[in-house]
Amino acid sequence: MKFRACLAIAVIAIACVSRASAQPATKPAAEEAIHVTVLPGARQTFAGFGAGVSNFNSYYTKLPKAAREELARLIWRDLKFKTLRLWMQTNEYAPQPGMHDLKIFKETYIDSGVIADAKKFGCTTLLLAPDSLPDSMKEKHDDGTLWLKASETANYAKLLADCIQQLKVDYGVTINATGIQNEASDMDRFAPELMADVVAKLRADLDGRGLKDVKIIATENSSASREIFCVEVDALKANPLAWKGLAGIASHSYNMAATEEVAQRIAGPKGENTKEYWMTEAADGGNEVPGDIFRAISMPARFLNDMNHRVTHWIHFQAYENVRPDDIGCCILTFKNDPPKITPFLKYQSYLQLTNTFDVGAVFRHSQSSLEGEMTWTYGPKPRVIVAAAKNPDGTWAIGITNFTADSFKKVYSDTDEKWNVEQGGFTPARTFNVTIEVAELKNAGPVKFAVRQTNAKVANAAGQSLVMKNGLLTLPMASMELITLRSAPLR
């Protein structure tokens, strides 16, 4: 999302359903059998989760130190998130040509302790999120939209390099990766070939300053659409200097998350993953209260989708924000300042479940379903069941499954989203599925015991009865609106 302009826009506005009890859910009889095949062979290596932080209104800054550190512990230590995404408004940094002012960024992230607190509790990667073009660098097209001028690509690349170097030299803040412009097909737009030109020029500028370790990602489109994002990726590939200088492509997971079509575009000639794939923003909009099962399953469903399509870095839109009456659903935690109070949403437990299943360094495989093939979360009907599987660095196998079906979609979605639901068939009625997972690489491993955890309308990240995979096959029931994760004992 364009942060300031679109924070209040709910891409998928989901209402709340409270958990009923702390007892394991009673599963109804299975209605349909699904067979999911986990194909042999390594794909991408998972670099971990992350989250963005805004702090534009300084609410985090105003918290007592103990409350700030509790927020940081909950995200960076307990959830084991690794990447912190930092917003840099380029129009504020360069309000006039040649003028560079880091005052607002410094107050927001450095003086406030946001960066220091995150690093203290385990954050390892700082990702810069440039947004909002300076007026001097954009022009209005006939349809009223604003675009980067072709004559300004070198100046814009220099602006970003100046900012990254200034942060390091003046404030000791090392940016590990940077985008080019957040959702550059939305408000302040970049023609695909100009995006590629900026990437090439920025890579040369950073390298010339001794900043070769700073990764560049692009294009951070709001969706992995064929019509726009694939065109942007193709433009990057068509520019040899841009493609060589690019560490990874980047998109967002809202209504249209990662697809296999995009995944194939970044695979090398022998099938290896030659570029990273950063998913730099995922969230649901609208208001939220604790216990919202729809968001608690929606986020893991998109994560599993993206992991099945070569994503390497997965970043939630906002880690935390002060309580406000609209669009707090974009956050994992919310807090009040007076008196200080932190409230986790149910999706926090979903993230705990995922981060304790899939370790940093996990190597994902490619999974395909007898029900919905690639299980792709994209425009129109959402996959009913999504599965992703990986092998962790310690030799354990990790599997995640979601069932994103419900009878109550029409009751809990807003009028606008209900209309979208009816016209596009975006959501499906509740079903229970009997899911058989076949892991080809475990066919000859003998019995493999898996620890089970589940989140649904009645339990949050609760231990379930362990399951045993035999001859590479394991079957389990999946109730509607449920996340189940499996982790094996170490296998060598």
C-alpha positions in Angstrom: 0.0 0.0 0.0 1.1 3.6 -0.5 1.4 4.1 3.2 0.0 7.6 3.9 -2.5 7.7 1.0 -3.8 4.2 1.3 -3.4 3.0 4.9 -7.1 3.2 5.4 -7.9 1.2 2.3 -8.8 -2.4 3.1 -7.6 -4.6 0.3 -9.5 -7.5 1.9 -11.6 -6.0 4.8 -12.3 -8.8 7.2 -14.5 -8.5 10.3 -13.9 -10.3 13.5 -14.8 -13.7 15.0 -13.9 -14.4 18.6 -12.3 -17.6 19.8 -14.8 -19.7 21.7 -12.6 -21.7 24.0 -9.1 -23.1 24.7 -10.1 -26.7 23.8 -9.0 -28.4 20.6 -11.6 -28.1 17.8 -13.8 -31.0 17.1 -13.5 -31.8 13.4 -16.6 -32.8 11.4 -16.4 -35.7 9.0 -14.2 -35.2 6.0 -16.1 -34.2 2.9 -13.5 -34.3 0.2 -10.2 -36.0 -0.3 -7.2 -34.0 -1.6 -3.8 -35.3 -2.5 -0.9 -32.8 -2.3 2.4 -33.9 -3.8 5.6 -32.3 -2.4 8.0 -32.7 -5.4 11.6 -33.6 -4.8 14.4 -31.1 -5.2 15.4 -27.8 -3.5 13.9 -24.5 -4.6 14.5 -21.4 -2.6 16.2 -20.9 0.8 14.0 -19.0 3.3 15.7 -15.8 4.7 13.0 -15.3 7.3 10.1 -13.1 8.2 10.0 -9.3 8.7 7.7 -6.4 9.3 7.5 -2.7 8.6 7.2 0.1 11.1 5.8 3.6 10.5 5.9 5.6 13.7 4.9 8.6 11.7 3.0 10.1 14.6 5.7 9.3 17.1 3.4 7.1 19.3 6.2 4.5 19.6 8.6 7.3 20.6 6.3 8.4 23.4 6.1 5.0 25.0 8.1 4.3 28.1 11.3 2.3 27.5 9.9 -0.8 29.0 6.9 -0.8 26.7 9.0 -0.1 23.7 11.3 -3.0 24.5 8.3 -5.3 25.1 7.0 -4.5 21.6 10.5 -5.2 20.2 10.8 -8.5 22.1 7.4 -9.7 20.9 8.3 -9.1 17.2 12.0 -9.5 16.8 12.8 -12.1 19.5 9.7 -14.1 20.1 8.5 -14.1 16.5 12.1 -14.3 15.3 11.5 -11.7 12.6 14.7 -10.6 10.8 13.8 -7.7 8.4 12.7 -4.2 9.4 11.2 -2.2 6.6 11.7 1.5 7.0 9.7 4.1 5.1 11.7 6.9 3.4 9.6 9.7 1.8 11.9 10.9 -1.0 9.9 14.1 -1.4 10.7 14.9 2.3 14.3 14.0 1.9 14.7 16.0 -1.3 12.0 18.8 -1.2 14.1 20.7 -3.8 16.8 19.7 -6.2 20.1 19.3 -4.3 18.5 19.6 -0.9 18.8 16.5 1.3 17.2 16.5 4.7 17.1 13.3 6.9 15.4 15.1 9.9 12.1 13.3 9.7 13.6 9.9 9.0 16.0 10.4 11.9 13.3 11.4 14.3 11.0 8.5 13.2 13.5 5.7 13.3 16.8 6.6 14.9 16.0 9.1 17.7 12.9 7.0 18.6 14.8 3.8 19.2 12.9 1.8 16.6 16.0 0.6 14.8 18.1 0.1 18.0 15.3 -1.8 19.8 14.8 -4.0 16.8 18.5 -4.8 16.5 18.8 -5.5 20.2 16.2 -8.2 20.0 17.3 -10.0 16.8 16.6 -7.9 13.7 19.5 -8.4 11.2 18.3 -6.7 8.0 17.2 -3.1 7.4 15.2 -2.6 4.2 14.7 0.9 2.9 11.2 1.6 1.4 11.4 4.7 -0.8 8.0 6.3 -1.4 6.5 9.5 -2.9 8.5 11.1 -5.7 9.9 14.7 -5.3 7.8 17.1 -7.3 10.8 18.2 -9.4 11.2 14.6 -10.7 7.7 13.8 -11.9 5.4 14.9 -14.7 1.6 14.7 -15.2 0.3 12.6 -18.1 -2.9 13.4 -20.0 -4.9 11.1 -17.7 -3.8 13.1 -14.7 -1.4 10.4 -13.4 2.1 11.4 -12.2 5.2 9.6 -13.5 8.9 9.8 -13.1 10.5 11.9 -15.9 12.8 10.0 -18.2 15.4 12.7 -17.7 15.5 12.1 -13.9 16.5 8.5 -13.6 20.2 9.3 -12.8 19.2 12.0 -10.3 16.7 9.7 -8.6 19.3 6.9 -8.4 21.8 9.4 -6.9 19.1 10.6 -4.4 18.7 7.1 -3.1 22.5 6.5 -3.0 23.0 9.8 -1.1 20.4 8.8 1.5 21.9 5.4 2.1 25.5 6.8 2.3 24.4 9.6 4.6 22.6 7.2 7.0 25.8 5.2 7.2 28.3 8.0 7.5 26.4 10.4 9.7 24.3 8.1 11.9 26.0 4.7 11.7 22.9 3.1 10.2 23.7 0.4 7.6 21.0 -0.2 5.1 21.2 -3.8 3.9 18.7 -3.6 1.1 16.6 -1.0 -0.7 13.6 -0.8 -3.0 13.3 1.8 -5.7 9.7 3.2 -5.2 6.9 1.6 -3.3 4.1 0.4 -5.6 5.4 2.4 -8.5 2.4 1.5 -10.7 0.0 3.1 -8.3 0.4 6.8 -7.4 4.0 8.1 -8.3 4.5 5.8 -11.3 7.6 4.5 -13.1 7.5 3.2 -16.6 8.9 -0.3 -16.5 11.9 0.6 -18.6 12.6 3.6 -16.4 12.4 1.4 -13.3 15.1 -0.9 -14.9 17.2 2.2 -15.8 17.1 3.4 -12.2 18.1 0.0 -10.9 21.1 -0.1 -13.2 22.2 3.4 -12.3 21.7 2.9 -8.6 23.8 -0.3 -8.7 26.6 1.6 -10.4 26.3 4.6 -8.0 26.3 2.4 -4.8 29.2 0.3 -6.1 31.2 3.5 -6.8 30.7 4.6 -3.2 31.9 1.3 -1.7 28.3 0.2 -0.9 28.4 -3.0 -2.9 26.8 -5.0 -0.1 23.5 -3.0 -0.3 21.0 -5.2 -2.2 18.5 -3.7 -4.6 15.0 -5.1 -5.0 12.2 -4.1 -7.4 9.5 -3.4 -8.3 7.4 -3.8 -5.1 4.2 -3.9 -7.0 1.0 -4.2 -5.0 0.3 -7.5 -6.7 2.0 -10.2 -8.7 -0.2 -9.6 -11.7 0.5 -10.8 -15.2 -0.6 -7.6 -16.8 1.7 -5.3 -14.7 4.2 -7.1 -12.5 5.3 -9.7 -15.1 5.7 -6.8 -17.6 7.9 -5.0 -15.0 10.0 -8.1 -14.4 10.4 -8.7 -18.1 11.7 -5.1 -18.4 14.2 -5.7 -15.7 15.4 -8.8 -17.5 15.6 -7.0 -20.8 18.1 -4.5 -19.3 21.3 -6.6 -18.7 22.8 -4.1 -16.2 19.6 -3.9 -14.2 19.1 -7.6 -14.0 22.8 -8.2 -13.1 22.6 -5.5 -10.4 19.3 -6.6 -9.0 19.4 -8.9 -5.9 15.8 -9.8 -6.2 12.3 -9.0 -7.5 9.7 -7.8 -5.0 5.9 -7.7 -4.9 3.1 -7.5 -2.3 0.6 -10.2 -1.1 -2.9 -8.7 -0.9 -5.5 -9.9 -3.4 -2.9 -11.3 -5.9 0.1 -12.9 -4.2 3.1 -14.8 -5.8 2.4 -17.1 -8.7 4.3 -19.9 -10.4 4.4 -17.7 -13.6 6.5 -15.2 -11.7 8.5 -17.9 -10.0 9.6 -19.3 -13.4 10.8 -15.8 -14.5 13.5 -15.8 -11.9 14.6 -19.4 -12.2 17.9 -20.1 -14.0 18.3 -22.3 -17.0 18.7 -25.4 -14.9 15.8 -24.5 -12.6 17.9 -23.0 -9.8 16.7 -19.8 -8.2 19.0 -17.1 -9.5 17.2 -14.2 -8.0 15.7 -13.7 -4.5 12.0 -13.0 -4.3 11.1 -10.5 -1.6 7.4 -10.2 -0.5 7.7 -6.8 1.2 4.2 -6.2 2.2 1.2 -8.3 3.3 -1.8 -7.4 5.5 -5.5 -7.2 5.7 -7.2 -3.8 6.1 -10.1 -2.6 8.1 -10.7 -2.6 11.9 -9.7 -5.6 14.0 -10.2 -6.9 17.5 -8.4 -9.9 19.2 -9.8 -13.2 18.1 -10.3 -12.5 14.4 -9.9 -15.9 12.8 -10.3 -14.7 9.2 -7.1 -12.6 9.4 -5.4 -15.3 11.5 -5.8 -17.7 8.6 -5.6 -15.3 5.7 -2.0 -14.3 6.5 -0.6 -17.9 6.8 -2.5 -18.8 3.6 -0.7 -16.1 1.6 2.6 -17.0 3.3 2.3 -20.7 2.3 1.2 -19.6 -1.2 4.3 -17.4 -1.6 6.7 -20.0 -0.2 5.4 -22.4 -2.8 6.3 -19.9 -5.5 9.9 -19.1 -4.7 9.6 -16.2 -2.2 12.7 -15.9 0.0 11.8 -13.0 2.3 8.3 -12.5 3.8 7.4 -9.1 5.4 4.2 -8.1 7.1 3.0 -4.6 6.4 3.1 -3.2 9.9 4.5 -4.8 13.0 2.6 -2.6 15.4 0.7 0.7 15.6 -1.2 2.9 18.0 -4.9 2.1 18.4 -7.0 4.0 16.0 -10.6 3.5 14.8 -9.8 2.4 11.2 -7.5 0.0 9.4 -5.7 -1.3 12.5 -6.0 -4.7 10.8 -2.7 -4.0 9.0 -0.8 -4.6 12.2 0.2 -7.7 14.1 0.1 -5.9 17.5 -1.6 -2.7 18.6 -0.8 -0.6 21.6 -2.1 2.3 23.7 0.1 5.0 25.1 -1.8 6.2 28.2 -1.6 4.0 30.1 0.8 1.8 28.0 -0.9 -1.4 26.9 0.0 -3.9 24.2 -2.6 -6.1 22.5 -1.7 -9.0 20.2 -4.1 -10.0 17.5 -4.9 -13.7 16.8 -2.6 -13.6 13.8 0.3 -13.1 16.2 -0.3 -16.7 17.3 -0.4 -17.8 13.7 3.0 -16.2 13.1 4.4 -17.9 16.2 3.2 -21.2 14.8 4.8 -20.5 11.4 8.1 -19.2 12.8 8.5 -22.2 15.0 7.9 -24.5 12.1 9.9 -22.9 9.3 13.4 -21.9 10.3 15.6 -19.3 8.7 17.6 -21.3 6.2 14.7 -23.8 5.4 14.8 -25.0 1.8 11.4 -25.1 0.2 10.1 -27.7 -2.2 7.4 -27.2 -4.8 4.0 -28.6 -3.9 1.0 -29.3 -6.2 -2.6 -30.2 -5.3 -5.1 -32.5 -6.9 -7.8 -30.0 -6.0 -6.3 -26.7 -7.2 -3.0 -27.4 -8.9 -0.6 -24.7 -7.9 -2.9 -23.5 -5.1 -2.4 -19.9 -6.2 -3.8 -17.0 -4.1 -4.7 -14.6 -6.9 -7.7 -12.7 -8.4 -11.0 -14.4 -8.1 -11.6 -17.5 -6.0 -9.0 -18.2 -3.4 -7.5 -21.6 -2.9 -9.5 -23.7 -0.4 -6.4 -25.6 0.8 -2.8 -24.4 0.5 0.2 -26.5 1.4 3.9 -25.6 1.5 6.8 -27.8 2.7 10.5 -27.3 3.4 13.5 -29.0 5.0 15.0 -27.0 7.9 18.7 -26.6 8.5 18.6 -29.0 11.4 17.2 -31.8 9.2 13.6 -31.5 10.3 10.8 -31.4 7.8 8.3 -28.6 8.0 4.8 -28.5 6.5 2.1 -25.9 6.7 -1.6 -26.3 5.6 -4.5 -23.8 5.6 -8.2 -24.3 4.9 -9.5 -20.9 3.9 -13.2 -21.6 3.6 -16.2 -20.3 5.6 -20.0 -20.1 5.5 -19.9 -16.7 7.1 -18.0 -14.7 4.6 -21.1 -12.8 3.4 -22.0 -12.0 7.0 -18.6 -10.6 8.1 -17.4 -8.8 5.0 -18.4 -5.2 4.3 -21.0 -4.4 1.6 -18.3 -3.6 -0.9 -16.5 -6.8 -0.3 -19.7 -8.9 -0.3 -20.4 -7.4 -3.7 -16.9 -8.4 -4.8 -17.5 -11.9 -3.3 -20.7 -12.4 -5.3 -19.4 -11.0 -8.6 -16.0 -12.6 -8.6 -16.5 -15.7 -6.5 -13.7 -14.7 -4.3 -14.5 -16.9 -1.3 -15.8 -20.4 -0.9 -18.3 -22.0 1.6 -17.0 -24.0 4.5 -15.7 -27.4 3.8 -13.7 -30.0 5.7 -11.0 -31.8 3.6 -9.2 -35.0 4.1 -5.7 -34.0 3.0 -3.1 -36.5 2.1 0.4 -35.1 1.8 3.0 -37.1 -0.2 6.7 -36.2 0.3 8.7 -38.0 -2.3 12.0 -37.5 -0.5 10.6 -39.3 2.6 9.3 -42.4 0.8 12.2 -44.6 2.0 12.7 -42.8 5.3 10.6 -45.2 7.4 8.0 -44.0 9.8 8.5 -40.2 10.4 6.8 -38.7 13.5 5.5 -35.1 13.2 4.6 -32.8 16.0 1.3 -31.0 15.2 0.1 -27.5 16.1 -3.2 -25.8 15.1 -5.0 -22.5 15.1 -8.7 -22.2 14.4 -11.7 -20.5 15.9 -11.3 -22.3 19.2 -7.6 -22.7 19.8 -4.5 -20.6 19.1 -1.1 -22.3 18.3 -2.2 -25.3 20.3 -0.5 -28.7 20.3 -2.4 -31.4 18.6 -2.0 -35.2 18.5 1.2 -36.2 16.7 1.0 -37.8 13.3 3.2 -40.5 11.7 4.2 -40.4 8.0 4.7 -43.8 6.4 6.2 -44.4 3.0 6.2 -40.6 2.5 2.4 -40.4 3.0 0.4 -38.7 5.8 -3.3 -37.9 5.9 -5.1 -35.5 8.2 -8.5 -33.7 8.3 -8.6 -29.9 7.8 -11.6 -28.0 9.1 -12.7 -24.7 7.7 -10.7 -21.6 8.8 -7.8 -23.6 10.2 -4.0 -23.5 10.1 -2.1 -26.7 10.9 1.7 -27.0 11.0 3.8 -30.2 11.2 7.4 -30.5 12.2 9.3 -33.8 12.2 12.1 -35.0 14.4 15.5 -34.4 12.8 16.3 -36.6 9.8 19.8 -37.1 8.5 
